[in-house]
Amino acid sequence: MSDNMSYLGVKRCGCAVAVVFDNPEHAKDVRETVAEFMQDGLTIERVSRDVAVDRLSRDCSHREESRP
Ligand SMILES: [Zn+2]
């Protein structure tokens, strides 16, 4: 079991592009970062740290950038 949880910021294509590691000692900072992810249009997923690192290591090839 791992208590090392994190919040992933996931794009519409399903690729993770951002992460913040949950840290109870800095819960406010974590919440603010998660809020920023959401403002960027990302979906938040709460996953273990290991999963987060694995998902982030994969490059997004979908090229779904927002247009100006
Ligand atoms: Zn992608």
N, CA, C, O and the ligand as a Tripos MOL2 file, in Angstrom:
@<TRIPOS>MOLECULE
protein
  273   271    69     0     0
PROTEIN
NO_CHARGES

@<TRIPOS>ATOM
      1 N           0.8490   -1.1940    0.0000 N.3       1 MET1
      2 CA          0.0000    0.0000    0.0000 C.3       1 MET1
      3 C           0.8810    1.2390    0.0000 C.2       1 MET1
      4 O           1.9350    1.2800    0.6340 O.2       1 MET1
      5 N           0.4260    2.2280   -0.7160 N.am      2 SER2
      6 CA          1.1900    3.4590   -0.7760 C.3       2 SER2
      7 C           0.3190    4.6420   -0.3980 C.2       2 SER2
      8 O          -0.8030    4.7860   -0.8840 O.2       2 SER2
      9 N           0.8380    5.4680    0.4550 N.am      3 ASP3
     10 CA          0.1230    6.6850    0.8070 C.3       3 ASP3
     11 C           0.5150    7.8260   -0.1050 C.2       3 ASP3
     12 O          -0.0100    8.9340    0.0000 O.2       3 ASP3
     13 N           1.4460    7.5410   -1.0030 N.am      4 ASN4
     14 CA          1.9210    8.5960   -1.8760 C.3       4 ASN4
     15 C           0.9770    8.7810   -3.0510 C.2       4 ASN4
     16 O           1.1500    8.1870   -4.1150 O.2       4 ASN4
     17 N          -0.0040    9.6050   -2.8360 N.am      5 MET5
     18 CA         -0.9710    9.8590   -3.8940 C.3       5 MET5
     19 C          -0.6240   11.1580   -4.6070 C.2       5 MET5
     20 O           0.1180   12.0030   -4.1070 O.2       5 MET5
     21 N          -1.1910   11.2720   -5.7890 N.am      6 SER6
     22 CA         -0.9440   12.4880   -6.5490 C.3       6 SER6
     23 C          -2.1750   12.7970   -7.3880 C.2       6 SER6
     24 O          -3.0600   11.9610   -7.5720 O.2       6 SER6
     25 N          -2.1990   14.0150   -7.8840 N.am      7 TYR7
     26 CA         -3.2740   14.4290   -8.7720 C.3       7 TYR7
     27 C          -2.6860   14.6480  -10.1550 C.2       7 TYR7
     28 O          -1.7640   15.4410  -10.3450 O.2       7 TYR7
     29 N          -3.2470   13.9170  -11.1220 N.am      8 LEU8
     30 CA         -2.8060   14.0460  -12.4970 C.3       8 LEU8
     31 C          -3.7190   15.0210  -13.2350 C.2       8 LEU8
     32 O          -4.9340   15.0350  -13.0360 O.2       8 LEU8
     33 N          -3.1080   15.8310  -14.0850 N.am      9 GLY9
     34 CA         -3.8730   16.6650  -15.0000 C.3       9 GLY9
     35 C          -3.8800   15.9840  -16.3550 C.2       9 GLY9
     36 O          -2.8340   15.8110  -16.9800 O.2       9 GLY9
     37 N          -5.0790   15.5950  -16.8090 N.am     10 VAL10
     38 CA         -5.2080   14.7870  -18.0210 C.3      10 VAL10
     39 C          -5.9390   15.5640  -19.0980 C.2      10 VAL10
     40 O          -6.9840   16.1670  -18.8540 O.2      10 VAL10
     41 N          -5.3700   15.5400  -20.2930 N.am     11 LYS11
     42 CA         -6.0110   16.2120  -21.4130 C.3      11 LYS11
     43 C          -7.1720   15.3840  -21.9440 C.2      11 LYS11
     44 O          -7.3810   14.2460  -21.5250 O.2      11 LYS11
     45 N          -7.9210   15.9670  -22.8670 N.am     12 ARG12
     46 CA         -9.0830   15.2770  -23.4270 C.3      12 ARG12
     47 C          -8.6900   13.9730  -24.1030 C.2      12 ARG12
     48 O          -9.4600   13.0120  -24.1030 O.2      12 ARG12
     49 N          -7.5090   13.9380  -24.6690 N.am     13 CYS13
     50 CA         -7.0800   12.7300  -25.3770 C.3      13 CYS13
     51 C          -6.6890   11.6300  -24.3970 C.2      13 CYS13
     52 O          -6.4600   10.4900  -24.8020 O.2      13 CYS13
     53 N          -6.6130   11.9590  -23.1240 N.am     14 GLY14
     54 CA         -6.3190   10.9350  -22.1250 C.3      14 GLY14
     55 C          -4.8770   10.9410  -21.6590 C.2      14 GLY14
     56 O          -4.5060   10.1750  -20.7700 O.2      14 GLY14
     57 N          -4.0620   11.7990  -22.2530 N.am     15 CYS15
     58 CA         -2.6660   11.8670  -21.8730 C.3      15 CYS15
     59 C          -2.4840   12.7930  -20.6660 C.2      15 CYS15
     60 O          -3.0930   13.8590  -20.5740 O.2      15 CYS15
     61 N          -1.6310   12.3490  -19.7540 N.am     16 ALA16
     62 CA         -1.3350   13.1640  -18.5830 C.3      16 ALA16
     63 C          -0.2460   14.1640  -18.9350 C.2      16 ALA16
     64 O           0.7800   13.7990  -19.5090 O.2      16 ALA16
     65 N          -0.4710   15.4170  -18.5940 N.am     17 VAL17
     66 CA          0.5040   16.4520  -18.9320 C.3      17 VAL17
     67 C           0.9520   17.2340  -17.7070 C.2      17 VAL17
     68 O           1.8470   18.0740  -17.8090 O.2      17 VAL17
     69 N           0.3600   16.9820  -16.5690 N.am     18 ALA18
     70 CA          0.7260   17.7140  -15.3730 C.3      18 ALA18
     71 C           0.4480   16.8540  -14.1530 C.2      18 ALA18
     72 O          -0.4110   15.9730  -14.1700 O.2      18 ALA18
     73 N           1.1860   17.1270  -13.1120 N.am     19 VAL19
     74 CA          0.9770   16.3530  -11.8930 C.3      19 VAL19
     75 C           1.3460   17.1980  -10.6900 C.2      19 VAL19
     76 O           2.2480   18.0340  -10.7500 O.2      19 VAL19
     77 N           0.6470   16.9710   -9.6170 N.am     20 VAL20
     78 CA          1.0630   17.5350   -8.3350 C.3      20 VAL20
     79 C           0.9690   16.4140   -7.3170 C.2      20 VAL20
     80 O          -0.0490   15.7280   -7.2220 O.2      20 VAL20
     81 N           2.0210   16.2370   -6.5710 N.am     21 PHE21
     82 CA          2.0280   15.1760   -5.5750 C.3      21 PHE21
     83 C           1.2960   15.6570   -4.3210 C.2      21 PHE21
     84 O           1.5610   16.7350   -3.7880 O.2      21 PHE21
     85 N           0.3840   14.8290   -3.8860 N.am     22 ASP22
     86 CA         -0.3880   15.1950   -2.7010 C.3      22 ASP22
     87 C           0.5530   15.2830   -1.5020 C.2      22 ASP22
     88 O           1.4040   14.4210   -1.2840 O.2      22 ASP22
     89 N           0.3710   16.3420   -0.7460 N.am     23 ASN23
     90 CA          1.2000   16.5420    0.4310 C.3      23 ASN23
     91 C           0.3560   17.2190    1.5010 C.2      23 ASN23
     92 O           0.0950   18.4200    1.4290 O.2      23 ASN23
     93 N          -0.0660   16.4480    2.4870 N.am     24 PRO24
     94 CA         -0.9460   16.9930    3.5220 C.3      24 PRO24
     95 C          -0.3650   18.2120    4.2130 C.2      24 PRO24
     96 O          -1.1050   19.0590    4.7140 O.2      24 PRO24
     97 N           0.9560   18.3020    4.2410 N.am     25 GLU25
     98 CA          1.5800   19.4530    4.8900 C.3      25 GLU25
     99 C           1.4500   20.7110    4.0400 C.2      25 GLU25
    100 O           1.6280   21.8300    4.5220 O.2      25 GLU25
    101 N           1.1380   20.5040    2.7760 N.am     26 HIS26
    102 CA          0.9650   21.6430    1.8750 C.3      26 HIS26
    103 C          -0.3560   21.5020    1.1310 C.2      26 HIS26
    104 O          -0.4350   21.7310   -0.0760 O.2      26 HIS26
    105 N          -1.3790   21.1260    1.8660 N.am     27 ALA27
    106 CA         -2.6750   20.8410    1.2440 C.3      27 ALA27
    107 C          -3.2050   22.0420    0.4690 C.2      27 ALA27
    108 O          -3.8190   21.8910   -0.5860 O.2      27 ALA27
    109 N          -2.9610   23.2330    1.0040 N.am     28 LYS28
    110 CA         -3.4750   24.4260    0.3250 C.3      28 LYS28
    111 C          -2.7970   24.6120   -1.0310 C.2      28 LYS28
    112 O          -3.4540   24.9070   -2.0290 O.2      28 LYS28
    113 N          -1.4820   24.4370   -1.0540 N.am     29 ASP29
    114 CA         -0.7530   24.5560   -2.3130 C.3      29 ASP29
    115 C          -1.2350   23.5120   -3.3070 C.2      29 ASP29
    116 O          -1.4040   23.7930   -4.4940 O.2      29 ASP29
    117 N          -1.4510   22.3020   -2.8040 N.am     30 VAL30
    118 CA         -1.8970   21.2210   -3.6860 C.3      30 VAL30
    119 C          -3.2500   21.5740   -4.3010 C.2      30 VAL30
    120 O          -3.4670   21.4120   -5.5020 O.2      30 VAL30
    121 N          -4.1550   22.0600   -3.4460 N.am     31 ARG31
    122 CA         -5.4860   22.4260   -3.9390 C.3      31 ARG31
    123 C          -5.4090   23.5250   -4.9890 C.2      31 ARG31
    124 O          -6.1130   23.4900   -5.9990 O.2      31 ARG31
    125 N          -4.5460   24.4990   -4.7360 N.am     32 GLU32
    126 CA         -4.4280   25.6070   -5.6860 C.3      32 GLU32
    127 C          -3.8710   25.1270   -7.0210 C.2      32 GLU32
    128 O          -4.2950   25.5820   -8.0840 O.2      32 GLU32
    129 N          -2.9180   24.2050   -6.9520 N.am     33 THR33
    130 CA         -2.3500   23.6690   -8.1900 C.3      33 THR33
    131 C          -3.3860   22.8690   -8.9520 C.2      33 THR33
    132 O          -3.4940   22.9820  -10.1730 O.2      33 THR33
    133 N          -4.1440   22.0640   -8.2370 N.am     34 VAL34
    134 CA         -5.2110   21.2960   -8.8840 C.3      34 VAL34
    135 C          -6.2220   22.2400   -9.5410 C.2      34 VAL34
    136 O          -6.7090   21.9790  -10.6410 O.2      34 VAL34
    137 N          -6.5220   23.3230   -8.8580 N.am     35 ALA35
    138 CA         -7.4670   24.3010   -9.4140 C.3      35 ALA35
    139 C          -6.9140   24.8970  -10.7040 C.2      35 ALA35
    140 O          -7.6630   25.1550  -11.6470 O.2      35 ALA35
    141 N          -5.6010   25.1140  -10.7430 N.am     36 GLU36
    142 CA         -4.9840   25.6500  -11.9550 C.3      36 GLU36
    143 C          -5.0890   24.6440  -13.0960 C.2      36 GLU36
    144 O          -5.3500   25.0150  -14.2410 O.2      36 GLU36
    145 N          -4.8850   23.3850  -12.7780 N.am     37 PHE37
    146 CA         -5.0210   22.3400  -13.8000 C.3      37 PHE37
    147 C          -6.4190   22.3990  -14.4100 C.2      37 PHE37
    148 O          -6.5910   22.3320  -15.6270 O.2      37 PHE37
    149 N          -7.4030   22.5240  -13.5370 N.am     38 MET38
    150 CA         -8.7920   22.5200  -14.0060 C.3      38 MET38
    151 C          -9.0770   23.7510  -14.8500 C.2      38 MET38
    152 O          -9.8340   23.6940  -15.8190 O.2      38 MET38
    153 N          -8.4550   24.8750  -14.4650 N.am     39 GLN39
    154 CA         -8.6400   26.0920  -15.2450 C.3      39 GLN39
    155 C          -8.0150   25.9490  -16.6260 C.2      39 GLN39
    156 O          -8.4460   26.5910  -17.5840 O.2      39 GLN39
    157 N          -7.0030   25.1070  -16.7170 N.am     40 ASP40
    158 CA         -6.3680   24.8500  -18.0010 C.3      40 ASP40
    159 C          -7.1640   23.8340  -18.8250 C.2      40 ASP40
    160 O          -6.7660   23.4720  -19.9320 O.2      40 ASP40
    161 N          -8.2770   23.3860  -18.2790 N.am     41 GLY41
    162 CA         -9.1230   22.4580  -19.0180 C.3      41 GLY41
    163 C          -8.7510   21.0000  -18.8290 C.2      41 GLY41
    164 O          -9.2330   20.1310  -19.5560 O.2      41 GLY41
    165 N          -7.9040   20.7350  -17.8620 N.am     42 LEU42
    166 CA         -7.4880   19.3610  -17.6280 C.3      42 LEU42
    167 C          -8.4700   18.6440  -16.7050 C.2      42 LEU42
    168 O          -9.1060   19.2490  -15.8410 O.2      42 LEU42
    169 N          -8.5660   17.3540  -16.9170 N.am     43 THR43
    170 CA         -9.3450   16.5260  -16.0130 C.3      43 THR43
    171 C          -8.4200   16.0200  -14.9200 C.2      43 THR43
    172 O          -7.2820   15.6330  -15.1850 O.2      43 THR43
    173 N          -8.9120   16.0250  -13.7060 N.am     44 ILE44
    174 CA         -8.0780   15.6160  -12.5830 C.3      44 ILE44
    175 C          -8.3140   14.1470  -12.2450 C.2      44 ILE44
    176 O          -9.4500   13.6950  -12.1010 O.2      44 ILE44
    177 N          -7.2260   13.4290  -12.1260 N.am     45 GLU45
    178 CA         -7.3130   12.0310  -11.6910 C.3      45 GLU45
    179 C          -6.4250   11.8550  -10.4710 C.2      45 GLU45
    180 O          -5.2750   12.2930  -10.4580 O.2      45 GLU45
    181 N          -6.9640   11.2150   -9.4530 N.am     46 ARG46
    182 CA         -6.1740   10.9440   -8.2550 C.3      46 ARG46
    183 C          -5.6090    9.5390   -8.3730 C.2      46 ARG46
    184 O          -6.3450    8.5530   -8.3670 O.2      46 ARG46
    185 N          -4.3170    9.4680   -8.4780 N.am     47 VAL47
    186 CA         -3.6540    8.1750   -8.6820 C.3      47 VAL47
    187 C          -2.4320    8.0950   -7.7790 C.2      47 VAL47
    188 O          -2.0190    9.0870   -7.1780 O.2      47 VAL47
    189 N          -1.8690    6.9110   -7.6950 N.am     48 SER48
    190 CA         -0.6540    6.7550   -6.9030 C.3      48 SER48
    191 C           0.5070    7.4470   -7.6020 C.2      48 SER48
    192 O           0.4780    7.6910   -8.8080 O.2      48 SER48
    193 N           1.5180    7.7510   -6.8210 N.am     49 ARG49
    194 CA          2.6780    8.4320   -7.3760 C.3      49 ARG49
    195 C           3.3130    7.6220   -8.5080 C.2      49 ARG49
    196 O           3.7220    8.1770   -9.5280 O.2      49 ARG49
    197 N           3.3890    6.3220   -8.3170 N.am     50 ASP50
    198 CA          3.9870    5.4660   -9.3430 C.3      50 ASP50
    199 C           3.2240    5.5580  -10.6580 C.2      50 ASP50
    200 O           3.8150    5.6580  -11.7330 O.2      50 ASP50
    201 N           1.9100    5.5220  -10.5510 N.am     51 VAL51
    202 CA          1.0780    5.6090  -11.7580 C.3      51 VAL51
    203 C           1.2630    6.9630  -12.4190 C.2      51 VAL51
    204 O           1.3430    7.0600  -13.6440 O.2      51 VAL51
    205 N           1.3300    8.0010  -11.6080 N.am     52 ALA52
    206 CA          1.4770    9.3430  -12.1560 C.3      52 ALA52
    207 C           2.7720    9.4750  -12.9430 C.2      52 ALA52
    208 O           2.7820   10.0220  -14.0460 O.2      52 ALA52
    209 N           3.8530    8.9790  -12.3820 N.am     53 VAL53
    210 CA          5.1520    9.0770  -13.0500 C.3      53 VAL53
    211 C           5.1290    8.2800  -14.3520 C.2      53 VAL53
    212 O           5.6770    8.7160  -15.3650 O.2      53 VAL53
    213 N           4.4970    7.1230  -14.3200 N.am     54 ASP54
    214 CA          4.4240    6.2880  -15.5180 C.3      54 ASP54
    215 C           3.6070    6.9740  -16.6090 C.2      54 ASP54
    216 O           4.0010    6.9830  -17.7760 O.2      54 ASP54
    217 N           2.4750    7.5440  -16.2250 N.am     55 ARG55
    218 CA          1.6130    8.2040  -17.2220 C.3      55 ARG55
    219 C           2.3100    9.4270  -17.8150 C.2      55 ARG55
    220 O           2.1960    9.7010  -19.0100 O.2      55 ARG55
    221 N           3.0330   10.1590  -16.9650 N.am     56 LEU56
    222 CA          3.6890   11.3740  -17.4400 C.3      56 LEU56
    223 C           4.8570   11.0580  -18.3640 C.2      56 LEU56
    224 O           5.2420   11.8870  -19.1890 O.2      56 LEU56
    225 N           5.4160    9.8720  -18.2310 N.am     57 SER57
    226 CA          6.6040    9.5260  -19.0190 C.3      57 SER57
    227 C           6.2380    9.2510  -20.4740 C.2      57 SER57
    228 O           7.1110    9.1550  -21.3360 O.2      57 SER57
    229 N           4.9620    9.1270  -20.7320 N.am     58 ARG58
    230 CA          4.5280    8.8760  -22.1130 C.3      58 ARG58
    231 C           4.2410   10.1910  -22.7980 C.2      58 ARG58
    232 O           3.5000   11.0290  -22.2840 O.2      58 ARG58
    233 N           4.8410   10.3630  -23.9720 N.am     59 ASP59
    234 CA          4.6140   11.5990  -24.7070 C.3      59 ASP59
    235 C           3.2390   11.5790  -25.3530 C.2      59 ASP59
    236 O           2.7530   10.5360  -25.7890 O.2      59 ASP59
    237 N           2.6330   12.7350  -25.4030 N.am     60 CYS60
    238 CA          1.3510   12.8600  -26.1090 C.3      60 CYS60
    239 C           1.6240   13.0210  -27.5940 C.2      60 CYS60
    240 O           2.3690   13.9090  -28.0100 O.2      60 CYS60
    241 N           1.0140   12.1550  -28.3850 N.am     61 SER61
    242 CA          1.2040   12.2420  -29.8350 C.3      61 SER61
    243 C          -0.0770   12.7010  -30.5180 C.2      61 SER61
    244 O          -0.2030   12.6210  -31.7400 O.2      61 SER61
    245 N          -1.0080   13.1740  -29.7330 N.am     62 HIS62
    246 CA         -2.3120   13.5200  -30.2960 C.3      62 HIS62
    247 C          -2.3610   14.9360  -30.8570 C.2      62 HIS62
    248 O          -3.2250   15.2740  -31.6670 O.2      62 HIS62
    249 N          -1.4310   15.7390  -30.4160 N.am     63 ARG63
    250 CA         -1.3470   17.1040  -30.9600 C.3      63 ARG63
    251 C          -2.6780   17.8290  -30.8660 C.2      63 ARG63
    252 O          -3.1310   18.4540  -31.8250 O.2      63 ARG63
    253 N          -3.2730   17.7410  -29.7390 N.am     64 GLU64
    254 CA         -4.5630   18.3840  -29.5670 C.3      64 GLU64
    255 C          -4.3870   19.7100  -28.8390 C.2      64 GLU64
    256 O          -4.9640   19.9420  -27.7770 O.2      64 GLU64
    257 N          -3.5860   20.5570  -29.4300 N.am     65 GLU65
    258 CA         -3.3470   21.8550  -28.8130 C.3      65 GLU65
    259 C          -4.5420   22.7680  -29.0430 C.2      65 GLU65
    260 O          -5.2210   22.6940  -30.0670 O.2      65 GLU65
    261 N          -4.7760   23.6200  -28.0720 N.am     66 SER66
    262 CA         -5.8690   24.5670  -28.2290 C.3      66 SER66
    263 C          -5.4750   25.6260  -29.2420 C.2      66 SER66
    264 O          -4.3400   26.1030  -29.2490 O.2      66 SER66
    265 N          -6.3990   25.9830  -30.0790 N.am     67 ARG67
    266 CA         -6.1210   26.9900  -31.0990 C.3      67 ARG67
    267 C          -6.3500   28.3940  -30.5400 C.2      67 ARG67
    268 O          -7.2190   28.6020  -29.6930 O.2      67 ARG67
    269 N          -5.5830   29.3230  -31.0110 N.am     68 PRO68
    270 CA         -5.7430   30.7010  -30.5370 C.3      68 PRO68
    271 C          -7.0700   31.3010  -30.9950 C.2      68 PRO68
    272 O          -7.3660   32.4540  -30.6830 O.2      68 PRO68
    273 ZN         -2.5330   12.7230  -26.1350 Zn       69 ZN69
@<TRIPOS>BOND
     1     1     2 1
     2     2     3 1
     3     3     4 2
     4     3     5 am
     5     5     6 1
     6     6     7 1
     7     7     8 2
     8     7     9 am
     9     9    10 1
    10    10    11 1
    11    11    12 2
    12    11    13 am
    13    13    14 1
    14    14    15 1
    15    15    16 2
    16    15    17 am
    17    17    18 1
    18    18    19 1
    19    19    20 2
    20    19    21 am
    21    21    22 1
    22    22    23 1
    23    23    24 2
    24    23    25 am
    25    25    26 1
    26    26    27 1
    27    27    28 2
    28    27    29 am
    29    29    30 1
    30    30    31 1
    31    31    32 2
    32    31    33 am
    33    33    34 1
    34    34    35 1
    35    35    36 2
    36    35    37 am
    37    37    38 1
    38    38    39 1
    39    39    40 2
    40    39    41 am
    41    41    42 1
    42    42    43 1
    43    43    44 2
    44    43    45 am
    45    45    46 1
    46    46    47 1
    47    47    48 2
    48    47    49 am
    49    49    50 1
    50    50    51 1
    51    51    52 2
    52    51    53 am
    53    53    54 1
    54    54    55 1
    55    55    56 2
    56    55    57 am
    57    57    58 1
    58    58    59 1
    59    59    60 2
    60    59    61 am
    61    61    62 1
    62    62    63 1
    63    63    64 2
    64    63    65 am
    65    65    66 1
    66    66    67 1
    67    67    68 2
    68    67    69 am
    69    69    70 1
    70    70    71 1
    71    71    72 2
    72    71    73 am
    73    73    74 1
    74    74    75 1
    75    75    76 2
    76    75    77 am
    77    77    78 1
    78    78    79 1
    79    79    80 2
    80    79    81 am
    81    81    82 1
    82    82    83 1
    83    83    84 2
    84    83    85 am
    85    85    86 1
    86    86    87 1
    87    87    88 2
    88    87    89 am
    89    89    90 1
    90    90    91 1
    91    91    92 2
    92    91    93 am
    93    93    94 1
    94    94    95 1
    95    95    96 2
    96    95    97 am
    97    97    98 1
    98    98    99 1
    99    99   100 2
   100    99   101 am
   101   101   102 1
   102   102   103 1
   103   103   104 2
   104   103   105 am
   105   105   106 1
   106   106   107 1
   107   107   108 2
   108   107   109 am
   109   109   110 1
   110   110   111 1
   111   111   112 2
   112   111   113 am
   113   113   114 1
   114   114   115 1
   115   115   116 2
   116   115   117 am
   117   117   118 1
   118   118   119 1
   119   119   120 2
   120   119   121 am
   121   121   122 1
   122   122   123 1
   123   123   124 2
   124   123   125 am
   125   125   126 1
   126   126   127 1
   127   127   128 2
   128   127   129 am
   129   129   130 1
   130   130   131 1
   131   131   132 2
   132   131   133 am
   133   133   134 1
   134   134   135 1
   135   135   136 2
   136   135   137 am
   137   137   138 1
   138   138   139 1
   139   139   140 2
   140   139   141 am
   141   141   142 1
   142   142   143 1
   143   143   144 2
   144   143   145 am
   145   145   146 1
   146   146   147 1
   147   147   148 2
   148   147   149 am
   149   149   150 1
   150   150   151 1
   151   151   152 2
   152   151   153 am
   153   153   154 1
   154   154   155 1
   155   155   156 2
   156   155   157 am
   157   157   158 1
   158   158   159 1
   159   159   160 2
   160   159   161 am
   161   161   162 1
   162   162   163 1
   163   163   164 2
   164   163   165 am
   165   165   166 1
   166   166   167 1
   167   167   168 2
   168   167   169 am
   169   169   170 1
   170   170   171 1
   171   171   172 2
   172   171   173 am
   173   173   174 1
   174   174   175 1
   175   175   176 2
   176   175   177 am
   177   177   178 1
   178   178   179 1
   179   179   180 2
   180   179   181 am
   181   181   182 1
   182   182   183 1
   183   183   184 2
   184   183   185 am
   185   185   186 1
   186   186   187 1
   187   187   188 2
   188   187   189 am
   189   189   190 1
   190   190   191 1
   191   191   192 2
   192   191   193 am
   193   193   194 1
   194   194   195 1
   195   195   196 2
   196   195   197 am
   197   197   198 1
   198   198   199 1
   199   199   200 2
   200   199   201 am
   201   201   202 1
   202   202   203 1
   203   203   204 2
   204   203   205 am
   205   205   206 1
   206   206   207 1
   207   207   208 2
   208   207   209 am
   209   209   210 1
   210   210   211 1
   211   211   212 2
   212   211   213 am
   213   213   214 1
   214   214   215 1
   215   215   216 2
   216   215   217 am
   217   217   218 1
   218   218   219 1
   219   219   220 2
   220   219   221 am
   221   221   222 1
   222   222   223 1
   223   223   224 2
   224   223   225 am
   225   225   226 1
   226   226   227 1
   227   227   228 2
   228   227   229 am
   229   229   230 1
   230   230   231 1
   231   231   232 2
   232   231   233 am
   233   233   234 1
   234   234   235 1
   235   235   236 2
   236   235   237 am
   237   237   238 1
   238   238   239 1
   239   239   240 2
   240   239   241 am
   241   241   242 1
   242   242   243 1
   243   243   244 2
   244   243   245 am
   245   245   246 1
   246   246   247 1
   247   247   248 2
   248   247   249 am
   249   249   250 1
   250   250   251 1
   251   251   252 2
   252   251   253 am
   253   253   254 1
   254   254   255 1
   255   255   256 2
   256   255   257 am
   257   257   258 1
   258   258   259 1
   259   259   260 2
   260   259   261 am
   261   261   262 1
   262   262   263 1
   263   263   264 2
   264   263   265 am
   265   265   266 1
   266   266   267 1
   267   267   268 2
   268   267   269 am
   269   269   270 1
   270   270   271 1
   271   271   272 2
@<TRIPOS>SUBSTRUCTURE
     1 MET1         2 RESIDUE 1 A MET
     2 SER2         6 RESIDUE 1 A SER
     3 ASP3        10 RESIDUE 1 A ASP
     4 ASN4        14 RESIDUE 1 A ASN
     5 MET5        18 RESIDUE 1 A MET
     6 SER6        22 RESIDUE 1 A SER
     7 TYR7        26 RESIDUE 1 A TYR
     8 LEU8        30 RESIDUE 1 A LEU
     9 GLY9        34 RESIDUE 1 A GLY
    10 VAL10       38 RESIDUE 1 A VAL
    11 LYS11       42 RESIDUE 1 A LYS
    12 ARG12       46 RESIDUE 1 A ARG
    13 CYS13       50 RESIDUE 1 A CYS
    14 GLY14       54 RESIDUE 1 A GLY
    15 CYS15       58 RESIDUE 1 A CYS
    16 ALA16       62 RESIDUE 1 A ALA
    17 VAL17       66 RESIDUE 1 A VAL
    18 ALA18       70 RESIDUE 1 A ALA
    19 VAL19       74 RESIDUE 1 A VAL
    20 VAL20       78 RESIDUE 1 A VAL
    21 PHE21       82 RESIDUE 1 A PHE
    22 ASP22       86 RESIDUE 1 A ASP
    23 ASN23       90 RESIDUE 1 A ASN
    24 PRO24       94 RESIDUE 1 A PRO
    25 GLU25       98 RESIDUE 1 A GLU
    26 HIS26      102 RESIDUE 1 A HIS
    27 ALA27      106 RESIDUE 1 A ALA
    28 LYS28      110 RESIDUE 1 A LYS
    29 ASP29      114 RESIDUE 1 A ASP
    30 VAL30      118 RESIDUE 1 A VAL
    31 ARG31      122 RESIDUE 1 A ARG
    32 GLU32      126 RESIDUE 1 A GLU
    33 THR33      130 RESIDUE 1 A THR
    34 VAL34      134 RESIDUE 1 A VAL
    35 ALA35      138 RESIDUE 1 A ALA
    36 GLU36      142 RESIDUE 1 A GLU
    37 PHE37      146 RESIDUE 1 A PHE
    38 MET38      150 RESIDUE 1 A MET
    39 GLN39      154 RESIDUE 1 A GLN
    40 ASP40      158 RESIDUE 1 A ASP
    41 GLY41      162 RESIDUE 1 A GLY
    42 LEU42      166 RESIDUE 1 A LEU
    43 THR43      170 RESIDUE 1 A THR
    44 ILE44      174 RESIDUE 1 A ILE
    45 GLU45      178 RESIDUE 1 A GLU
    46 ARG46      182 RESIDUE 1 A ARG
    47 VAL47      186 RESIDUE 1 A VAL
    48 SER48      190 RESIDUE 1 A SER
    49 ARG49      194 RESIDUE 1 A ARG
    50 ASP50      198 RESIDUE 1 A ASP
    51 VAL51      202 RESIDUE 1 A VAL
    52 ALA52      206 RESIDUE 1 A ALA
    53 VAL53      210 RESIDUE 1 A VAL
    54 ASP54      214 RESIDUE 1 A ASP
    55 ARG55      218 RESIDUE 1 A ARG
    56 LEU56      222 RESIDUE 1 A LEU
    57 SER57      226 RESIDUE 1 A SER
    58 ARG58      230 RESIDUE 1 A ARG
    59 ASP59      234 RESIDUE 1 A ASP
    60 CYS60      238 RESIDUE 1 A CYS
    61 SER61      242 RESIDUE 1 A SER
    62 HIS62      246 RESIDUE 1 A HIS
    63 ARG63      250 RESIDUE 1 A ARG
    64 GLU64      254 RESIDUE 1 A GLU
    65 GLU65      258 RESIDUE 1 A GLU
    66 SER66      262 RESIDUE 1 A SER
    67 ARG67      266 RESIDUE 1 A ARG
    68 PRO68      270 RESIDUE 1 A PRO
    69 ZN69       273 GROUP 0 **** ****
